[in-house]
Amino acid sequence: MGLEPETSASALPQPGAVLDMTQVPAAQGAMCALLTPAIKAKLREMAGGQVLEIRVNDPTAREDIASWCRLSGHELLAGIEDSPQLLRMFVRKKQG
Amino acid sequence: MATLLVHCTHGREDPERATLAFIVGNVAASADQDVVVLLTIDGVWLATHGYADEIHKEGFPALSEVVQSFRANGGQIWACGTCAKPRGIGEDQLIDGAKIVTAANVVERLVGGATTLDF
């Protein structure tokens, strides 16, 4: 299965919340151990249909979030690489 | 939905295996999958009060935090009864959400199509 296409930020819905994982110290563990549970926790606070922007600086996060969205049923809208140190992923929370 | 059965046989003597089982389980639970961490042999200690608090492998999140998140995401913790009894572990010593199970409970899940992953 392919990844989401690159999309311009202006074409995206306004995020209802932002999850910034760029400041997580490496000593706290591999990003894959922390990222998707953190997304889940953030989405729990949001309403169905709202969009969460996730900011990461680990390139493996693109595949990680895509796979997690396929599993969980949340919609991956886009991924935007602003710089090698900043990837922004946009996920729409599923209804219900 | 088929169950994911993540099997762990280790406690403090191998903090990396102990933690990784719950990391994988937690990622699955966070994706709304039906997931059980099955603890056998020395892994059953992980289901007891306070035991995981001292396990923090360098480069990994603290195990107690991962277990807490796993539970919050709906993950189940099964402790092998055959392994718990000779170690003096009873239901009253288990953390919230953990339970002692029998071999038949495990076999039933396996026959029902559970996928396993071992640590």
Backbone of each chain as ProteinMPNN parsed JSONL, in Angstrom:
{"seq_chain_A": "MGLEPETSASALPQPGAVLDMTQVPAAQGAMCALLTPAIKAKLREMAGGQVLEIRVNDPTAREDIASWCRLSGHELLAGIEDSPQLLRMFVRKKQG", "coords_chain_A": {"N_chain_A": [[0.832, -1.192, 0.0], [0.501, 2.243, -0.768], [1.964, 5.323, 0.366], [0.55, 8.355, 1.695], [-0.121, 11.13, -0.486], [2.079, 13.911, -1.056], [0.991, 17.033, 0.066], [-0.082, 20.395, -0.226], [0.037, 22.691, 2.496], [-1.954, 24.59, 2.538], [-4.116, 23.388, 1.366], [-5.21, 21.786, 3.224], [-7.503, 20.851, 5.883], [-8.109, 22.966, 8.721], [-6.173, 22.188, 11.515], [-7.484, 20.691, 14.496], [-6.036, 20.251, 16.702], [-2.626, 20.046, 17.844], [0.05, 17.812, 17.916], [3.109, 17.757, 19.193], [5.954, 16.107, 18.69], [8.574, 16.608, 18.461], [10.248, 17.415, 20.452], [10.748, 15.335, 22.103], [12.998, 13.682, 24.121], [15.696, 11.666, 22.939], [16.527, 9.771, 24.715], [14.289, 8.847, 25.936], [13.32, 6.826, 24.511], [12.762, 4.773, 21.553], [11.158, 6.277, 18.768], [9.009, 4.887, 17.62], [7.948, 3.471, 19.7], [6.613, 5.288, 21.185], [5.151, 7.071, 19.629], [2.632, 6.359, 18.203], [0.936, 5.508, 20.361], [0.847, 7.997, 21.651], [-0.449, 9.556, 19.745], [-2.911, 8.285, 19.745], [-3.77, 8.875, 22.358], [-4.036, 11.64, 22.182], [-5.998, 11.91, 20.204], [-8.116, 10.889, 21.576], [-9.018, 12.973, 23.075], [-10.311, 14.5, 21.269], [-12.959, 15.351, 18.928], [-14.873, 13.231, 16.687], [-14.012, 13.441, 13.262], [-12.471, 15.694, 13.504], [-9.246, 17.185, 12.853], [-5.945, 16.174, 13.437], [-2.768, 17.527, 13.779], [0.446, 16.269, 13.493], [3.682, 16.64, 14.608], [6.89, 15.707, 13.813], [10.331, 14.591, 13.982], [11.521, 12.399, 13.015], [12.211, 10.381, 10.356], [11.111, 7.826, 10.005], [8.623, 7.981, 10.963], [6.738, 8.607, 9.069], [5.996, 6.265, 7.636], [5.245, 4.801, 9.857], [3.008, 6.116, 10.957], [1.284, 5.962, 8.77], [0.829, 3.196, 8.562], [-0.319, 2.719, 11.048], [-2.675, 4.201, 10.825], [-4.025, 2.764, 8.819], [-4.535, 0.453, 10.262], [-6.084, 1.352, 12.429], [-8.174, 2.812, 11.406], [-8.442, 5.543, 11.325], [-8.15, 8.526, 9.323], [-5.53, 9.185, 7.18], [-4.519, 12.173, 6.045], [-2.475, 13.718, 4.86], [1.083, 14.231, 4.41], [3.602, 16.462, 5.156], [6.759, 17.559, 4.384], [8.505, 19.83, 5.83], [11.143, 20.427, 6.318], [14.284, 18.645, 6.556], [14.263, 18.152, 9.225], [11.713, 18.404, 10.112], [8.697, 16.956, 9.894], [5.36, 17.071, 9.035], [2.362, 15.554, 9.797], [-0.996, 14.825, 8.96], [-3.944, 13.826, 10.405], [-7.216, 12.644, 10.294], [-9.662, 12.192, 12.703], [-11.592, 9.266, 13.115], [-15.147, 8.75, 12.935], [-17.302, 8.116, 15.728]], "CA_chain_A": [[0.0, 0.0, 0.0], [1.32, 3.446, -0.868], [1.803, 6.36, 1.371], [-0.28, 9.483, 1.296], [0.607, 12.051, -1.342], [2.458, 15.22, -0.515], [-0.083, 17.994, -0.142], [0.265, 21.714, 0.309], [-0.642, 22.944, 3.766], [-3.142, 25.418, 2.334], [-5.21, 22.542, 0.909], [-5.646, 20.931, 4.331], [-8.386, 21.452, 6.878], [-7.445, 23.541, 9.892], [-6.101, 21.182, 12.576], [-8.142, 20.988, 15.758], [-5.024, 20.132, 17.754], [-1.274, 19.742, 17.367], [0.866, 16.956, 18.784], [4.502, 18.036, 18.846], [6.848, 15.07, 19.207], [9.951, 16.948, 18.086], [11.05, 17.709, 21.64], [10.89, 14.149, 22.943], [14.412, 13.303, 24.158], [15.98, 10.329, 22.414], [16.713, 8.843, 25.831], [13.005, 8.294, 26.374], [13.006, 5.622, 23.76], [12.549, 4.846, 20.115], [9.932, 6.996, 18.442], [7.892, 3.982, 17.309], [7.353, 3.011, 20.952], [5.89, 6.375, 21.833], [4.397, 7.938, 18.739], [1.22, 6.05, 17.952], [0.15, 5.652, 21.595], [0.642, 9.429, 21.926], [-1.503, 10.004, 18.821], [-4.174, 7.734, 20.26], [-4.146, 9.642, 23.552], [-4.463, 12.982, 21.745], [-7.281, 11.788, 19.492], [-9.154, 10.598, 22.572], [-9.517, 14.268, 23.562], [-10.884, 15.239, 20.142], [-14.223, 14.847, 18.389], [-14.788, 12.582, 15.384], [-13.988, 14.376, 12.14], [-11.445, 16.719, 13.7], [-7.936, 16.861, 12.285], [-4.782, 16.321, 14.321], [-1.463, 17.712, 13.135], [1.509, 15.631, 14.274], [4.997, 17.145, 14.199], [7.934, 14.754, 14.18], [11.608, 14.794, 13.292], [12.033, 11.069, 12.714], [11.634, 10.035, 9.055], [10.36, 6.562, 10.037], [7.258, 8.274, 11.416], [5.817, 8.665, 7.926], [5.491, 4.895, 7.451], [4.649, 4.361, 11.12], [1.664, 6.694, 11.069], [0.467, 5.417, 7.676], [0.453, 1.836, 8.947], [-1.228, 2.813, 12.203], [-3.976, 4.677, 10.334], [-4.691, 1.643, 8.148], [-4.994, -0.467, 11.305], [-7.052, 1.931, 13.375], [-9.326, 3.371, 10.695], [-8.364, 7.004, 11.209], [-7.786, 8.856, 7.942], [-4.31, 9.964, 6.971], [-4.822, 13.146, 4.996], [-1.286, 14.172, 4.148], [2.34, 14.426, 5.118], [4.348, 17.567, 4.555], [8.112, 17.65, 4.911], [8.921, 21.229, 5.784], [12.6, 20.395, 6.291], [14.692, 17.297, 6.992], [14.04, 18.024, 10.674], [10.312, 18.591, 10.493], [7.65, 16.329, 9.095], [4.029, 17.288, 9.614], [1.377, 14.578, 9.322], [-2.352, 15.264, 9.282], [-4.812, 12.666, 10.584], [-8.597, 12.969, 10.666], [-10.211, 11.193, 13.609], [-12.783, 8.585, 12.613], [-16.386, 9.007, 13.68], [-17.719, 7.052, 16.632]], "C_chain_A": [[0.877, 1.257, 0.0], [1.064, 4.408, 0.269], [0.918, 7.462, 0.819], [0.514, 10.434, 0.415], [1.04, 13.291, -0.561], [1.353, 16.204, -0.87], [0.365, 19.336, 0.392], [-0.571, 21.987, 1.547], [-1.928, 23.727, 3.562], [-4.351, 24.596, 1.905], [-5.793, 21.696, 2.034], [-6.64, 21.641, 5.232], [-7.564, 21.994, 8.049], [-7.373, 22.475, 10.991], [-6.808, 21.636, 13.85], [-7.178, 20.925, 16.924], [-3.695, 19.784, 17.098], [-0.59, 18.858, 18.4], [2.316, 17.131, 18.344], [5.41, 17.002, 19.503], [8.316, 15.405, 18.94], [10.85, 17.193, 19.296], [11.228, 16.504, 22.548], [12.352, 13.73, 22.941], [14.609, 11.863, 23.667], [16.091, 9.305, 23.536], [15.406, 8.225, 26.299], [12.564, 7.115, 25.522], [12.778, 5.871, 22.293], [11.193, 5.47, 19.824], [8.752, 6.05, 18.214], [7.212, 3.475, 18.571], [6.394, 4.037, 21.531], [4.859, 7.045, 20.933], [2.924, 7.571, 18.623], [0.38, 5.994, 19.234], [-0.116, 7.12, 21.948], [-0.445, 10.005, 21.002], [-2.868, 9.541, 19.325], [-4.679, 8.564, 21.449], [-4.669, 11.02, 23.163], [-5.818, 12.918, 21.054], [-8.434, 11.524, 20.463], [-9.789, 11.887, 23.086], [-10.301, 15.019, 22.492], [-12.196, 14.59, 19.684], [-13.978, 14.161, 17.04], [-14.86, 13.611, 14.264], [-12.95, 15.473, 12.288], [-10.086, 16.222, 13.186], [-6.841, 17.137, 13.315], [-3.531, 16.496, 13.463], [-0.39, 17.132, 14.046], [2.846, 16.117, 13.726], [6.078, 16.201, 14.727], [9.221, 15.101, 13.435], [12.292, 13.462, 12.984], [11.401, 10.616, 11.4], [10.849, 8.724, 9.041], [8.907, 6.794, 10.439], [6.266, 8.28, 10.262], [5.176, 7.293, 7.691], [4.732, 4.426, 8.689], [3.204, 4.853, 11.223], [0.748, 6.165, 9.969], [-0.041, 4.027, 8.031], [-0.571, 1.86, 10.078], [-2.621, 3.28, 11.767], [-4.738, 3.561, 9.609], [-5.255, 0.672, 9.176], [-6.177, 0.098, 12.089], [-8.284, 2.521, 12.697], [-9.393, 4.881, 10.677], [-7.79, 7.348, 9.834], [-6.506, 9.702, 7.894], [-4.528, 10.883, 5.781], [-3.589, 13.515, 4.186], [-0.072, 14.165, 5.053], [3.127, 15.503, 4.405], [5.716, 17.646, 5.213], [8.594, 19.08, 4.746], [10.433, 21.358, 5.689], [12.993, 18.975, 6.693], [14.428, 17.058, 8.48], [12.576, 18.178, 11.075], [9.371, 17.992, 9.457], [6.325, 16.57, 9.807], [3.053, 16.321, 8.965], [-0.002, 15.019, 9.81], [-3.282, 14.051, 9.273], [-6.202, 13.12, 10.999], [-9.145, 11.835, 11.538], [-11.476, 10.581, 13.029], [-13.994, 8.914, 13.489], [-16.663, 7.834, 14.613], [-16.642, 6.593, 17.582]], "O_chain_A": [[1.887, 1.31, 0.702], [0.088, 4.306, 1.012], [0.587, 7.488, -0.367], [1.731, 10.528, 0.57], [0.443, 13.657, 0.451], [0.844, 16.197, -1.991], [1.117, 19.4, 1.364], [-1.726, 21.574, 1.641], [-2.887, 23.559, 4.316], [-5.488, 25.043, 2.057], [-6.763, 20.968, 1.824], [-6.633, 22.867, 5.341], [-6.459, 21.523, 8.319], [-8.402, 21.913, 11.364], [-6.741, 22.804, 14.234], [-7.445, 21.465, 17.997], [-3.641, 19.299, 15.968], [-0.646, 19.124, 19.6], [2.7, 16.705, 17.255], [5.609, 17.018, 20.718], [9.197, 14.576, 19.168], [12.075, 17.18, 19.174], [11.791, 16.623, 23.636], [12.905, 13.448, 21.878], [13.803, 10.975, 23.944], [15.792, 8.126, 23.346], [15.408, 7.199, 26.98], [11.543, 6.486, 25.798], [12.621, 7.007, 21.845], [10.214, 5.23, 20.53], [7.62, 6.374, 18.575], [6.042, 3.092, 18.537], [5.477, 3.694, 22.277], [3.827, 7.527, 21.402], [2.058, 8.395, 18.917], [-0.784, 6.394, 19.208], [-1.176, 7.45, 22.479], [-1.254, 10.832, 21.423], [-3.84, 10.297, 19.329], [-5.858, 8.907, 21.528], [-5.635, 11.51, 23.748], [-6.682, 13.763, 21.286], [-9.579, 11.891, 20.199], [-10.954, 11.897, 23.484], [-10.893, 16.061, 22.774], [-12.491, 13.441, 20.011], [-13.009, 14.465, 16.343], [-15.669, 14.537, 14.31], [-12.584, 16.115, 11.304], [-9.825, 15.022, 13.1], [-6.817, 18.182, 13.966], [-3.273, 15.716, 12.546], [-0.324, 17.465, 15.229], [3.109, 16.017, 12.528], [6.163, 15.937, 15.926], [9.212, 15.794, 12.418], [13.495, 13.415, 12.725], [10.18, 10.478, 11.326], [10.01, 8.52, 8.164], [8.062, 5.913, 10.276], [5.085, 7.99, 10.454], [3.957, 7.184, 7.563], [3.712, 3.745, 8.587], [2.297, 4.084, 11.541], [-0.439, 5.943, 10.208], [-1.215, 3.72, 7.822], [-1.554, 1.119, 10.064], [-3.628, 2.801, 12.287], [-5.951, 3.431, 9.768], [-6.341, 0.125, 8.98], [-7.146, -0.608, 12.369], [-9.318, 2.708, 13.338], [-10.305, 5.452, 10.078], [-7.04, 6.565, 9.251], [-6.424, 10.778, 8.486], [-4.699, 10.427, 4.651], [-3.654, 13.612, 2.961], [-0.176, 14.103, 6.278], [3.297, 15.457, 3.187], [5.828, 17.782, 6.431], [9.033, 19.487, 3.67], [10.946, 22.283, 5.06], [12.146, 18.19, 7.119], [14.375, 15.917, 8.938], [12.244, 18.09, 12.257], [9.27, 18.455, 8.321], [6.181, 16.314, 11.002], [2.93, 16.272, 7.741], [-0.152, 15.519, 10.925], [-3.393, 13.344, 8.271], [-6.351, 13.891, 11.947], [-9.095, 10.667, 11.155], [-12.334, 11.294, 12.509], [-13.85, 9.308, 14.647], [-16.3, 6.696, 14.317], [-16.875, 5.698, 18.395]]}, "seq_chain_B": "MATLLVHCTHGREDPERATLAFIVGNVAASADQDVVVLLTIDGVWLATHGYADEIHKEGFPALSEVVQSFRANGGQIWACGTCAKPRGIGEDQLIDGAKIVTAANVVERLVGGATTLDF", "coords_chain_B": {"N_chain_B": [[-12.492, -9.726, 14.657], [-9.203, -10.824, 14.81], [-7.29, -12.016, 17.581], [-4.29, -10.566, 18.852], [-1.642, -12.1, 20.259], [0.731, -11.429, 22.429], [3.605, -12.722, 23.606], [5.469, -13.088, 26.511], [8.307, -14.124, 28.276], [10.001, -13.184, 30.159], [11.328, -11.284, 32.952], [12.712, -9.024, 35.234], [15.284, -9.903, 34.69], [15.73, -9.653, 32.034], [15.303, -6.861, 30.84], [14.9, -5.634, 28.373], [13.512, -7.43, 26.671], [11.242, -7.726, 28.263], [10.157, -5.148, 28.242], [9.797, -4.625, 25.516], [7.783, -6.375, 24.728], [5.502, -5.202, 25.829], [5.585, -2.752, 24.566], [5.06, -3.362, 21.852], [2.572, -4.536, 22.221], [1.198, -2.307, 23.194], [1.238, -0.525, 21.032], [-0.352, -1.959, 19.262], [-2.748, -2.023, 20.738], [-3.289, 0.683, 20.809], [-4.045, 1.051, 18.24], [-6.538, 0.088, 18.202], [-6.729, -2.682, 18.181], [-7.45, -6.103, 19.126], [-5.763, -7.166, 21.75], [-3.593, -9.194, 23.675], [-1.252, -9.401, 26.249], [0.589, -12.04, 27.031], [1.884, -13.539, 29.803], [4.387, -15.675, 30.812], [6.377, -18.144, 32.603], [9.192, -16.549, 34.049], [8.157, -14.153, 33.305], [5.672, -13.761, 34.466], [5.948, -12.286, 36.773], [5.792, -9.671, 35.972], [3.171, -8.986, 36.021], [2.564, -8.363, 38.581], [2.013, -6.233, 41.478], [3.968, -3.329, 41.577], [6.289, -4.516, 40.599], [7.135, -3.914, 37.965], [7.957, -1.334, 38.226], [10.63, -0.88, 38.661], [11.898, -1.399, 36.318], [13.631, -0.238, 33.707], [14.89, -0.046, 30.832], [17.734, 1.255, 29.228], [17.287, 3.667, 26.695], [14.753, 2.947, 26.176], [11.252, 3.536, 26.842], [10.091, 3.888, 30.256], [9.082, 0.875, 31.785], [6.802, 0.709, 33.448], [5.306, 2.915, 32.676], [4.669, 2.251, 30.063], [3.127, -0.018, 30.454], [0.981, 1.078, 31.83], [-0.103, 2.768, 29.859], [-0.753, 0.856, 27.957], [-2.796, -0.528, 29.285], [-4.666, 1.555, 29.503], [-5.343, 1.832, 26.873], [-6.848, -0.348, 26.421], [-5.68, -2.85, 26.376], [-5.134, -6.295, 27.29], [-3.915, -8.216, 30.067], [-2.534, -11.271, 30.649], [-1.673, -13.687, 32.983], [0.107, -16.616, 33.302], [-1.303, -19.294, 34.964], [-0.156, -21.692, 35.78], [2.488, -21.002, 35.932], [2.447, -18.941, 37.755], [1.566, -19.978, 40.223], [3.646, -21.732, 41.48], [5.434, -19.728, 42.077], [4.313, -18.367, 44.046], [2.424, -16.443, 43.481], [-0.608, -14.82, 43.611], [-4.061, -13.949, 42.768], [-4.601, -11.639, 44.255], [-2.284, -10.207, 44.207], [-2.006, -9.092, 41.771], [-1.72, -6.545, 39.238], [-4.059, -3.944, 38.279], [-6.36, -4.983, 35.854], [-4.989, -7.208, 35.077], [-5.049, -10.777, 34.869], [-5.182, -14.169, 36.068], [-4.713, -16.949, 34.037], [-5.599, -20.047, 32.414], [-4.053, -22.886, 30.74], [-5.886, -23.849, 28.93], [-7.4, -21.599, 28.359], [-5.585, -20.143, 26.85], [-5.07, -21.872, 24.702], [-7.591, -21.946, 23.577], [-7.821, -19.351, 22.499], [-5.774, -19.484, 20.626], [-6.614, -21.525, 18.885], [-8.773, -20.234, 17.962], [-7.709, -18.506, 16.164], [-5.773, -16.665, 16.918], [-2.924, -14.559, 16.525], [0.516, -14.917, 17.169], [3.321, -13.494, 18.921], [6.554, -13.642, 20.054], [8.559, -12.879, 22.926]], "CA_chain_B": [[-11.089, -9.303, 14.71], [-8.346, -11.836, 15.434], [-6.482, -11.535, 18.712], [-2.831, -10.59, 18.808], [-1.167, -12.626, 21.537], [2.156, -11.108, 22.572], [4.045, -13.64, 24.653], [6.727, -12.682, 27.151], [8.747, -15.086, 29.299], [11.087, -12.564, 30.934], [11.077, -10.201, 33.891], [13.839, -8.102, 35.443], [16.566, -10.433, 34.188], [15.89, -9.218, 30.633], [14.383, -5.716, 30.746], [14.6, -5.279, 26.982], [12.416, -8.293, 26.219], [10.05, -7.426, 29.059], [9.583, -3.876, 27.803], [9.398, -4.673, 24.11], [6.486, -7.056, 24.616], [4.439, -4.24, 26.121], [5.604, -1.708, 23.529], [4.318, -3.881, 20.69], [1.178, -4.664, 22.643], [0.604, -0.983, 23.33], [1.006, 0.015, 19.683], [-1.53, -2.668, 18.742], [-3.933, -1.558, 21.477], [-3.568, 2.066, 20.403], [-4.675, 0.97, 16.919], [-7.841, -0.545, 18.426], [-6.675, -4.119, 17.947], [-7.681, -6.956, 20.288], [-4.401, -7.623, 22.068], [-3.315, -9.752, 24.998], [0.126, -9.746, 26.576], [0.576, -13.29, 27.79], [3.103, -13.634, 30.601], [4.664, -17.014, 31.326], [7.685, -18.368, 33.253], [9.482, -15.394, 34.918], [7.354, -13.015, 32.861], [4.469, -13.552, 35.294], [6.213, -11.25, 37.779], [5.425, -8.355, 35.416], [1.752, -8.734, 36.305], [2.371, -8.113, 40.017], [2.126, -4.842, 41.952], [5.265, -2.728, 41.865], [7.445, -5.205, 39.998], [7.608, -3.246, 36.739], [8.394, 0.033, 38.534], [12.096, -0.788, 38.67], [12.437, -1.846, 35.033], [13.758, 0.863, 32.743], [16.021, -0.297, 29.94], [18.23, 2.479, 28.583], [16.83, 3.815, 25.312], [13.35, 2.546, 26.104], [10.415, 4.167, 27.872], [9.966, 3.107, 31.491], [8.084, -0.189, 31.582], [5.55, 0.997, 34.155], [4.54, 3.869, 31.861], [4.159, 1.527, 28.893], [2.047, -0.899, 30.928], [-0.157, 1.95, 32.139], [-0.675, 3.189, 28.577], [-1.334, -0.364, 27.375], [-4.083, -0.761, 29.962], [-5.578, 2.657, 29.142], [-5.76, 1.613, 25.489], [-7.719, -1.526, 26.357], [-4.937, -4.113, 26.298], [-5.349, -7.254, 28.367], [-2.715, -8.87, 30.579], [-2.799, -12.61, 31.147], [-0.557, -14.349, 33.658], [-0.042, -18.076, 33.279], [-1.562, -19.817, 36.289], [0.807, -22.751, 36.072], [3.757, -20.341, 36.269], [2.242, -18.061, 38.908], [1.381, -20.706, 41.486], [4.894, -22.092, 42.173], [6.148, -18.507, 42.474], [3.563, -17.775, 45.151], [1.676, -15.274, 42.994], [-2.055, -15.009, 43.594], [-4.85, -12.861, 42.145], [-4.555, -10.42, 45.069], [-1.021, -9.5, 43.958], [-1.938, -8.644, 40.383], [-2.07, -5.159, 38.903], [-5.383, -3.791, 37.682], [-6.483, -5.405, 34.455], [-4.314, -8.49, 34.849], [-5.74, -11.926, 35.45], [-4.523, -15.46, 35.926], [-5.43, -17.773, 33.057], [-5.179, -21.445, 32.301], [-3.575, -23.3, 29.409], [-7.049, -23.983, 28.043], [-7.751, -20.234, 27.903], [-4.624, -19.77, 25.794], [-5.311, -22.746, 23.542], [-8.853, -21.51, 22.957], [-7.52, -18.185, 21.659], [-4.933, -19.908, 19.487], [-7.471, -22.259, 17.95], [-9.673, -19.221, 17.391], [-7.02, -17.733, 15.117], [-4.852, -15.639, 17.442], [-1.564, -14.471, 16.001], [1.424, -14.789, 18.311], [4.647, -12.892, 18.765], [7.24, -14.041, 21.291], [9.741, -12.178, 23.434]], "C_chain_B": [[-10.273, -10.375, 15.433], [-7.525, -11.207, 16.561], [-4.997, -11.572, 18.368], [-2.359, -10.993, 20.197], [0.338, -12.394, 21.613], [2.671, -11.833, 23.809], [5.398, -13.228, 25.205], [7.081, -13.641, 28.28], [9.754, -14.479, 30.269], [10.606, -11.445, 31.856], [12.304, -9.313, 33.998], [15.148, -8.592, 34.844], [16.793, -10.08, 32.721], [14.92, -8.062, 30.372], [14.018, -5.336, 29.313], [13.439, -6.132, 26.441], [11.125, -7.974, 26.966], [9.356, -6.162, 28.553], [9.048, -3.964, 26.383], [8.047, -5.375, 23.914], [5.341, -6.067, 24.836], [4.428, -3.08, 25.123], [4.8, -2.159, 22.315], [2.832, -4.008, 21.037], [0.482, -3.317, 22.715], [0.332, -0.336, 21.976], [-0.227, -0.649, 19.072], [-2.806, -2.171, 19.428], [-4.298, -0.138, 21.059], [-4.2, 2.127, 19.014], [-5.991, 0.189, 16.991], [-7.861, -2.022, 18.074], [-6.954, -4.866, 19.255], [-6.342, -7.594, 20.651], [-4.294, -8.075, 23.521], [-1.809, -9.897, 25.14], [0.047, -10.951, 27.508], [1.927, -13.454, 28.483], [3.258, -15.044, 31.136], [6.073, -17.037, 31.928], [7.999, -17.119, 34.115], [8.754, -14.128, 34.486], [6.148, -12.748, 33.739], [4.69, -12.488, 36.372], [5.78, -9.871, 37.291], [3.98, -7.982, 35.719], [1.513, -8.38, 37.763], [2.655, -6.654, 40.383], [3.584, -4.429, 42.169], [6.451, -3.32, 41.131], [8.014, -4.437, 38.808], [8.198, -1.862, 37.02], [9.906, 0.202, 38.44], [12.723, -1.189, 37.341], [12.433, -0.679, 34.051], [15.033, 0.638, 31.933], [16.429, 0.999, 29.251], [17.795, 2.516, 27.113], [15.394, 3.4, 25.105], [12.545, 3.405, 27.079], [10.372, 3.277, 29.117], [8.825, 2.1, 31.34], [6.754, 0.144, 32.261], [4.673, 1.963, 33.361], [3.924, 3.175, 30.644], [2.975, 0.641, 29.302], [0.786, -0.068, 31.216], [-0.874, 2.395, 30.859], [-1.372, 2.022, 27.894], [-2.709, -0.639, 27.972], [-5.105, 0.311, 29.554], [-6.119, 2.48, 27.723], [-6.559, 0.32, 25.318], [-7.002, -2.843, 26.227], [-5.193, -4.991, 27.517], [-4.028, -7.897, 28.776], [-3.118, -10.213, 31.18], [-1.533, -13.174, 31.783], [-0.845, -15.844, 33.721], [-0.208, -18.606, 34.708], [-0.563, -20.88, 36.709], [2.158, -22.163, 36.479], [3.624, -19.501, 37.536], [2.232, -18.827, 40.223], [2.691, -21.092, 42.171], [5.726, -20.893, 42.605], [5.405, -17.779, 43.594], [2.758, -16.56, 44.748], [0.198, -15.617, 42.92], [-2.748, -13.803, 42.977], [-4.716, -11.551, 42.919], [-3.269, -9.621, 44.86], [-0.965, -8.881, 42.564], [-2.323, -7.176, 40.223], [-3.458, -5.126, 38.274], [-5.356, -4.223, 36.221], [-5.783, -6.704, 34.143], [-5.145, -9.61, 35.456], [-4.937, -13.197, 35.201], [-5.365, -16.323, 34.998], [-4.843, -19.181, 33.03], [-4.669, -21.728, 30.888], [-4.741, -23.396, 28.434], [-7.504, -22.622, 27.513], [-6.864, -19.82, 26.731], [-4.896, -20.579, 24.532], [-6.584, -22.315, 22.808], [-8.613, -20.304, 22.037], [-6.712, -18.586, 20.423], [-5.772, -20.624, 18.433], [-8.433, -21.296, 17.257], [-8.996, -18.294, 16.398], [-6.078, -16.657, 15.611], [-3.49, -15.73, 16.768], [-0.624, -14.228, 17.174], [2.74, -14.129, 17.926], [5.347, -13.108, 20.1], [8.443, -13.172, 21.622], [10.309, -12.943, 24.615]], "O_chain_B": [[-10.62, -10.782, 16.542], [-7.127, -10.043, 16.5], [-4.517, -12.48, 17.689], [-2.641, -10.314, 21.184], [1.118, -13.074, 20.946], [2.218, -11.577, 24.925], [6.356, -13.043, 24.454], [6.248, -13.933, 29.139], [10.304, -15.188, 31.112], [9.621, -10.761, 31.578], [12.871, -8.897, 32.988], [16.025, -7.79, 34.525], [17.911, -10.192, 32.218], [13.862, -8.245, 29.768], [12.947, -4.779, 29.07], [12.507, -5.609, 25.83], [10.046, -7.955, 26.374], [8.131, -6.111, 28.449], [7.975, -3.441, 26.082], [7.268, -5.002, 23.037], [4.339, -6.092, 24.121], [3.377, -2.493, 24.866], [3.955, -1.418, 21.812], [1.959, -3.638, 20.251], [-0.684, -3.193, 22.343], [-0.69, 0.326, 21.796], [-1.048, 0.016, 18.44], [-3.818, -1.929, 18.77], [-5.477, 0.203, 20.965], [-4.817, 3.129, 18.651], [-6.492, -0.303, 15.98], [-8.907, -2.556, 17.706], [-6.729, -4.34, 20.345], [-5.85, -8.465, 19.932], [-4.814, -7.447, 24.443], [-1.153, -10.452, 24.258], [-0.487, -10.878, 28.615], [2.973, -13.501, 27.835], [2.377, -15.555, 31.828], [6.848, -16.091, 31.785], [7.12, -16.675, 34.855], [8.736, -13.14, 35.22], [5.643, -11.626, 33.764], [3.736, -11.862, 36.834], [5.439, -9.002, 38.094], [3.61, -6.809, 35.678], [0.374, -8.121, 38.151], [3.412, -5.951, 39.713], [4.334, -5.112, 42.866], [7.507, -2.693, 41.048], [9.231, -4.322, 38.662], [8.86, -1.281, 36.16], [10.4, 1.297, 38.172], [13.945, -1.306, 37.242], [11.381, -0.201, 33.625], [16.115, 1.084, 32.316], [15.585, 1.746, 28.755], [17.92, 1.528, 26.389], [14.869, 3.485, 23.995], [13.102, 3.943, 28.036], [10.589, 2.068, 29.036], [7.75, 2.427, 30.837], [5.692, -0.118, 31.697], [3.447, 1.848, 33.369], [2.798, 3.477, 30.249], [1.967, 0.559, 28.6], [-0.327, -0.474, 30.882], [-2.103, 2.394, 30.794], [-2.45, 2.181, 27.321], [-3.662, -0.944, 27.255], [-6.267, 0.001, 29.292], [-7.224, 2.927, 27.414], [-6.905, -0.058, 24.198], [-7.641, -3.867, 25.989], [-5.435, -4.5, 28.62], [-3.139, -8.099, 27.949], [-3.935, -10.28, 32.098], [-0.457, -13.138, 31.187], [-1.92, -16.266, 34.146], [0.655, -18.387, 35.558], [-0.173, -20.948, 37.875], [2.884, -22.757, 37.276], [4.579, -19.367, 38.3], [2.813, -18.386, 41.214], [2.846, -20.805, 43.358], [6.634, -21.038, 43.424], [5.822, -16.707, 44.032], [2.438, -15.725, 45.594], [-0.201, -16.575, 42.257], [-2.123, -12.78, 42.699], [-4.717, -10.475, 42.321], [-3.18, -8.472, 45.295], [0.013, -8.219, 42.216], [-3.14, -6.644, 40.974], [-3.965, -6.142, 37.799], [-4.45, -3.873, 35.464], [-5.959, -7.255, 33.056], [-5.857, -9.407, 36.44], [-4.137, -13.289, 34.27], [-6.583, -16.416, 35.155], [-3.758, -19.45, 33.547], [-4.832, -20.921, 29.973], [-4.604, -23.066, 27.256], [-7.938, -22.505, 26.367], [-7.329, -19.229, 25.756], [-4.944, -20.033, 23.43], [-6.639, -22.32, 21.578], [-9.144, -20.251, 20.928], [-6.943, -18.086, 19.322], [-5.65, -20.355, 17.238], [-8.849, -21.518, 16.12], [-9.635, -17.396, 15.85], [-5.625, -15.822, 14.829], [-2.979, -16.813, 16.484], [-0.924, -13.434, 18.066], [3.196, -14.196, 16.785], [4.796, -12.792, 21.154], [9.225, -12.786, 20.754], [11.312, -12.527, 25.196]]}, "name": "protein", "num_of_chains": 2, "seq": "MGLEPETSASALPQPGAVLDMTQVPAAQGAMCALLTPAIKAKLREMAGGQVLEIRVNDPTAREDIASWCRLSGHELLAGIEDSPQLLRMFVRKKQGMATLLVHCTHGREDPERATLAFIVGNVAASADQDVVVLLTIDGVWLATHGYADEIHKEGFPALSEVVQSFRANGGQIWACGTCAKPRGIGEDQLIDGAKIVTAANVVERLVGGATTLDF"}
